[in-house]
Amino acid sequence: MFDNVKSYFANFDGATNSCRTIALWVAIAMIVGFVATKLYIAVLGKKSVKYDETTLAAATKIVNGAWIIFAVIVAIAFIATFAGCYIADVAAGEDVLVPILFYPLLVAAVAVVASAITLFLKPTKLCKIICAAVCGAALIAVIVCMIVYYSSGDAVENNGGDVVSNLGLYLSAILVTAAIIVFAFLSDRHSKPLDTRTITFAAVCVALSFALSYVRLFKMPMGGSITLASMLPLMLFAFMFGPRKGILVGFVYGLLQAVQEPYIIHPAQFLLDYAVAFAALGLTGCLRTLGVLKGNMRAQFAVGACIACGGRFLCHFFAGAFAFGMYGASYIEYGAMFANIYFYSFVYQCLYLLPELAIVLAAGMLIMSSKNFRKQINLHSRACEINNDKAADGAVSEPVDGAATASDTIADTKNSEITDPDVKKVDA
């Protein structure tokens, strides 16, 4: 079976695969460059007598900002390039585009992105109501088009077979969705409304995750791809801003994934494989908001990432069993157990999700090992809370002369009670 694993380290078979290979090496080069830059600053701080701590902190802030801007530009270039490849493949007959699915999803994704930009530029109550109405209407249109597509019989004809169990799909979609939403709300009871800072971080993280989802390392023989830590930006956002905001941003990302490679044969399967599966990544921040493992940010992230990936696994597992379980019979040569829809789906999801999780944990632990990064998580998330508290109390957003902003206050008190104990322990 594993002889059929497709690698993308040097795969130039066609335009899309060539782009994936180039994107992979560009991403690796960026990672090496970023690590080298950070190491240079760290060595400079220890060896040089010309630069004091304040100068190095300012230089680190500039370097981090420059790398984020560069990463976003590269991400946009990746997305545009692969979108062009997809359109070219469809025109050449190498890929199939289903208009009744693709265009409503595209409109919904554009509506969500446009709403995010609008709220960033003008976060008024009227704008929020209008954006919510537009996005809600777009999502309803998506669901209606999916129901029409499935009811017409085109889904069965285009994909070569009917689903295993309609009831199983609907029940699992309802139960898993409800469980994720309830858990997110219970673990994040004091979540504040979205503000411009949060929307900005959300946009950057969605763009980075979406771009990285194109950067494949391997495609597994049964299906599913191992990417270059594509879940990590979304997980970091959820860890920073909490599960409620995390599942919302993950839901938006799920819509983009559906536009990227739509393989939809049932409305409930769409929810399980796309919208809810990636919304589950928002659970990464659950332990931090609950205060579990307080004092160990790395452990909070690692366990939270496992919980989030477990939620995504459940979504794909039920979709795989009830929508695609009939395909297990084609792998009967590797064992009679593959005829069982649950065993087939379990193996299918494990083959790509476990390596994905391992890569995310390795990259996450490497990032979390940075004391500066852990401080930034605390500073940005706390600044967001302070700004939202002021907005809720009717306070003016512009500081008066001589008054410190929320960020300034936090920076001045970075070793006080608002700083995570894990950061304190490292500083000591």
C-alpha positions in Angstrom: 0.0 0.0 0.0 2.7 2.5 1.0 4.4 2.0 -2.3 1.8 4.2 -3.7 2.6 7.2 -1.5 3.2 10.3 -3.7 6.0 12.6 -2.7 6.2 16.3 -3.6 9.8 16.9 -2.8 10.7 16.5 -6.5 7.5 16.0 -8.3 7.3 17.8 -11.6 4.5 15.8 -13.2 2.3 18.5 -14.6 1.8 22.2 -13.7 0.0 21.7 -10.4 2.5 19.2 -9.0 5.4 21.3 -10.2 3.9 24.3 -8.3 3.5 22.2 -5.2 7.2 21.2 -5.4 8.4 24.7 -5.9 6.1 26.0 -3.1 7.5 23.3 -0.7 11.1 24.3 -1.3 10.2 28.0 -1.1 8.5 27.4 2.3 11.4 25.4 3.6 13.8 28.2 2.5 11.7 30.7 4.3 11.7 28.6 7.5 15.5 28.3 7.3 15.9 32.0 6.7 13.6 32.9 9.6 15.5 30.5 12.0 18.9 31.9 10.8 17.7 35.5 11.4 16.5 34.7 14.9 19.7 32.8 15.8 21.7 35.7 14.5 19.9 38.2 16.8 20.2 35.8 19.7 24.0 35.4 19.2 24.3 39.1 18.7 22.6 39.8 22.0 25.0 37.5 23.9 28.2 38.3 22.2 28.0 41.9 21.2 28.6 44.8 23.6 27.4 47.4 21.2 23.7 46.5 21.4 21.7 46.7 24.6 18.5 44.9 25.5 16.3 47.7 24.3 17.9 48.0 20.9 17.7 44.2 20.4 14.1 44.1 21.4 13.3 46.9 18.9 15.3 45.0 16.2 13.4 41.8 17.0 10.1 43.5 16.7 11.0 44.9 13.2 12.4 41.6 12.0 9.2 39.7 13.2 7.0 42.2 11.5 9.0 42.1 8.3 8.8 38.3 8.2 5.1 38.3 8.8 4.5 40.7 5.9 6.8 38.7 3.7 5.0 35.4 4.6 1.6 37.0 3.9 2.8 38.2 0.4 4.2 34.7 -0.4 0.9 33.1 0.9 -1.1 35.3 -1.4 1.2 34.5 -4.3 0.8 30.7 -3.5 -3.0 31.0 -3.4 -3.2 33.0 -6.7 -0.8 30.5 -8.5 -2.7 27.4 -7.4 -6.0 29.0 -8.2 -4.7 29.6 -11.7 -3.5 26.0 -11.9 -6.9 24.7 -10.8 -8.7 26.8 -13.5 -6.2 25.6 -16.1 -6.7 21.9 -15.1 -10.5 22.4 -15.3 -10.2 24.0 -18.8 -7.9 21.1 -19.9 -10.4 18.5 -18.6 -7.9 17.2 -16.0 -10.2 18.3 -13.1 -13.9 18.7 -12.7 -15.7 21.8 -11.6 -19.3 21.5 -10.4 -20.8 25.0 -10.9 -23.7 24.6 -8.5 -21.2 23.8 -5.7 -18.2 25.9 -6.7 -19.7 29.3 -7.4 -21.9 29.5 -4.3 -19.0 28.5 -2.1 -16.8 31.0 -3.9 -19.4 33.8 -3.3 -19.7 32.7 0.4 -15.9 32.8 0.8 -15.7 36.3 -0.9 -18.5 37.5 1.3 -16.7 36.4 4.5 -13.4 37.9 3.4 -15.1 41.2 2.3 -16.9 41.3 5.6 -13.7 40.9 7.5 -12.1 43.7 5.6 -15.2 45.9 6.1 -15.2 45.3 9.9 -11.5 46.0 10.0 -11.9 49.4 8.4 -15.2 50.3 10.0 -16.2 48.1 13.0 -19.6 49.8 13.7 -22.8 48.1 14.8 -24.5 48.7 11.5 -21.6 47.2 9.6 -21.7 44.1 11.8 -25.4 43.6 11.2 -25.0 44.1 7.4 -22.0 41.8 7.2 -23.7 39.1 9.3 -26.8 39.3 7.1 -24.7 39.0 3.9 -22.6 36.1 5.2 -25.7 34.3 6.5 -27.5 34.7 3.2 -24.5 33.3 1.4 -24.2 30.3 3.7 -27.9 29.6 3.3 -27.5 29.7 -0.5 -24.6 27.2 -0.2 -26.7 24.8 1.8 -29.7 25.1 -0.6 -27.5 24.5 -3.6 -25.9 21.5 -2.0 -29.4 20.0 -1.2 -30.5 20.6 -4.8 -27.2 19.1 -6.1 -27.7 16.0 -4.0 -31.4 15.6 -4.6 -31.0 15.8 -8.3 -28.9 12.7 -8.3 -25.8 14.4 -9.9 -23.8 13.8 -6.7 -24.2 10.0 -7.1 -23.6 10.1 -10.8 -20.4 12.3 -10.6 -18.9 10.4 -7.7 -19.7 6.8 -8.7 -21.9 5.7 -5.8 -24.4 6.7 -3.2 -23.7 7.4 0.5 -23.7 4.5 3.0 -26.1 6.1 5.5 -28.1 9.3 5.2 -29.2 9.0 8.8 -25.7 8.3 10.0 -24.4 11.4 8.3 -27.1 13.7 9.6 -26.9 12.4 13.2 -23.1 12.5 13.4 -23.0 16.0 11.9 -25.6 17.3 14.4 -24.0 15.6 17.4 -20.4 16.5 16.6 -21.3 20.1 15.7 -23.2 20.5 18.9 -20.4 18.9 21.0 -17.8 21.3 19.5 -19.9 24.4 20.0 -20.9 23.5 23.5 -17.3 22.6 24.5 -16.0 25.8 23.0 -18.6 28.0 24.8 -18.1 26.2 28.2 -14.3 26.5 28.0 -14.4 30.1 26.9 -17.2 31.7 28.9 -15.6 35.2 29.1 -14.9 35.7 25.4 -15.0 39.3 24.2 -16.4 40.6 20.8 -14.2 40.7 17.8 -12.1 43.8 17.4 -9.8 45.1 14.6 -6.7 43.5 16.3 -8.4 40.0 16.3 -9.7 40.4 12.8 -6.2 41.3 11.6 -4.7 38.2 13.3 -7.5 36.0 11.9 -7.0 37.2 8.4 -3.2 36.6 8.6 -3.6 33.1 10.1 -6.3 32.0 7.6 -4.1 33.2 4.7 -1.1 31.4 6.0 -3.0 28.1 6.7 -4.7 28.3 3.3 -1.4 28.8 1.5 0.3 26.0 3.5 -2.5 23.6 2.7 -1.2 23.7 -0.9 2.3 22.8 0.2 2.1 19.1 0.4 4.8 16.7 1.6 3.1 13.5 0.7 -0.3 12.2 -0.6 -1.3 9.0 1.0 -2.3 5.9 -1.0 -5.9 5.8 0.4 -6.3 9.6 0.1 -5.6 12.6 2.3 -2.4 14.7 2.2 0.3 15.5 4.7 1.0 19.2 4.5 3.7 21.5 5.9 1.9 22.3 9.2 -1.1 23.9 7.6 -3.1 23.6 10.8 -0.6 25.5 12.9 -1.5 29.2 12.1 -5.2 28.4 12.9 -4.2 26.6 16.1 -2.0 29.5 17.2 -4.9 31.9 16.6 -7.2 29.8 18.7 -4.6 29.5 21.4 -4.2 33.2 21.5 -7.8 34.4 21.3 -9.8 31.5 22.7 -12.0 28.6 21.4 -15.0 30.8 20.4 -13.1 33.0 18.0 -11.1 29.9 17.0 -14.0 27.9 15.8 -15.4 30.9 13.9 -12.2 31.4 12.1 -11.8 27.6 11.5 -15.3 27.6 10.0 -14.3 30.3 7.5 -11.2 28.4 6.7 -13.3 25.3 6.1 -15.3 27.2 3.4 -12.1 28.1 1.7 -11.0 24.4 1.8 -14.3 23.5 0.1 -13.6 26.0 -2.7 -10.0 24.7 -3.0 -10.9 21.0 -3.6 -14.7 20.5 -3.5 -15.5 16.8 -3.2 -19.1 17.0 -1.9 -21.8 14.4 -2.2 -24.0 15.3 0.7 -24.8 18.4 2.8 -24.0 16.7 6.1 -20.7 15.4 4.5 -19.8 18.9 3.6 -20.3 20.0 7.2 -18.3 17.1 8.6 -15.4 17.2 6.0 -15.1 21.0 5.7 -16.9 23.5 7.9 -17.1 21.6 11.2 -13.8 19.7 10.8 -11.7 22.8 10.6 -13.9 24.7 13.1 -12.8 22.0 15.5 -9.2 23.3 15.3 -10.5 26.3 17.4 -10.5 24.0 20.4 -6.7 24.3 20.6 -7.1 27.1 23.1 -9.5 25.3 25.5 -7.0 24.4 28.2 -5.6 27.9 28.3 -9.0 29.5 28.8 -10.0 26.9 31.4 -6.7 27.5 33.3 -5.7 23.8 33.1 -1.9 23.2 33.2 -1.5 26.9 34.1 2.1 27.8 34.1 3.1 25.6 31.2 2.1 27.2 28.0 3.8 24.6 25.9 1.9 21.7 27.5 -1.4 23.7 27.1 -0.8 24.1 23.4 0.3 20.5 22.9 -2.7 19.0 24.7 -5.1 21.5 23.2 -3.7 20.7 19.7 -4.4 17.0 20.3 -8.0 17.8 21.5 -8.5 20.0 18.4 -7.1 17.4 16.0 -9.2 14.7 17.8 -12.3 16.8 17.0 -11.3 17.1 13.4 -10.6 13.3 13.3 -14.1 12.6 14.5 -15.6 14.7 11.8 -13.6 13.0 9.0 -14.2 9.6 10.6 -18.0 9.8 10.5 -17.9 11.4 7.0 -15.6 8.7 5.8 -17.7 5.9 7.3 -21.2 7.0 6.3 -20.4 8.8 3.0 -17.4 6.9 1.6 -17.4 3.6 3.5 -18.2 1.6 0.4 -14.7 2.3 -1.0 -13.2 0.1 1.7 -13.9 -3.0 -0.4 -11.3 -1.9 -2.9 -8.6 -2.4 -0.2 -9.8 -5.9 0.8 -6.5 -7.3 -0.4 -4.8 -5.7 2.6 -7.2 -7.4 5.1 -10.8 -8.4 5.4 -11.3 -5.7 8.0 -11.4 -3.0 5.3 -14.9 -4.2 4.4 -16.0 -2.7 7.6 -16.8 1.0 7.0 -15.6 2.1 10.5 -12.3 0.3 10.2 -11.7 1.6 6.7 -12.5 5.2 7.8 -10.3 4.9 10.9 -7.3 3.7 8.9 -7.9 6.3 6.2 -7.9 9.2 8.7 -5.0 8.0 10.7 -2.7 7.7 7.7 -2.6 11.4 7.1 -4.0 13.1 10.3 -1.5 11.5 12.7 1.6 12.7 10.7 -0.1 16.1 10.3 -0.5 16.3 14.1 3.1 15.2 14.6 4.4 17.9 12.3 2.2 20.6 14.0 3.3 19.5 17.5 7.0 19.6 16.4 6.7 23.0 14.8 4.5 24.3 17.7 6.9 23.2 20.4 9.8 24.8 18.5 7.9 28.1 18.3 6.7 27.9 21.9 10.3 27.4 23.0 10.8 31.1 22.3 10.4 33.2 25.4 9.7 36.2 23.2 6.9 34.4 21.3 5.2 33.3 24.6 5.3 36.9 25.8 3.8 38.1 22.5 0.9 35.7 22.9 0.2 37.1 26.4 0.6 40.7 25.3 -1.6 40.6 22.2 -4.4 38.5 23.8 -4.4 40.6 26.9 -4.4 43.9 24.9 -7.4 42.5 23.0 -9.3 41.9 26.2 -8.5 45.4 27.6 -9.6 47.1 24.3 -12.8 45.2 24.3 -13.5 45.9 28.0 -13.0 49.7 27.2 -15.4 49.4 24.2 -18.0 47.6 26.4 -17.8 50.3 29.1 -18.2 53.0 26.5 -14.7 54.3 26.9 -13.2 56.3 24.0 -10.7 54.4 21.8 -8.3 57.3 21.4 -6.0 57.8 24.4 -5.9 61.3 25.9 -2.6 63.2 26.1 -0.2 61.6 28.4 -2.2 58.4 28.8 -0.8 55.0 28.0 -2.4 52.7 25.5 -3.3 49.2 26.4 -0.3 47.8 24.6 2.0 50.3 26.4 0.5 49.4 29.7 1.1 45.7 29.1 4.6 46.3 27.8 5.4 48.2 31.0 4.0 45.4 33.2 5.1 42.4 31.2 6.5 40.7 34.3 3.5 41.4 36.5 0.4 39.4 37.1 -0.9 39.5 33.5 2.1 37.6 32.2 1.9 33.9 32.0 3.7 32.0 34.8 5.5 30.0 32.1 7.2 33.2 30.9 8.0 34.2 34.4 9.7 30.9 35.1 11.9 31.3 32.1 12.8 34.9 33.0 13.8 33.9 36.5 
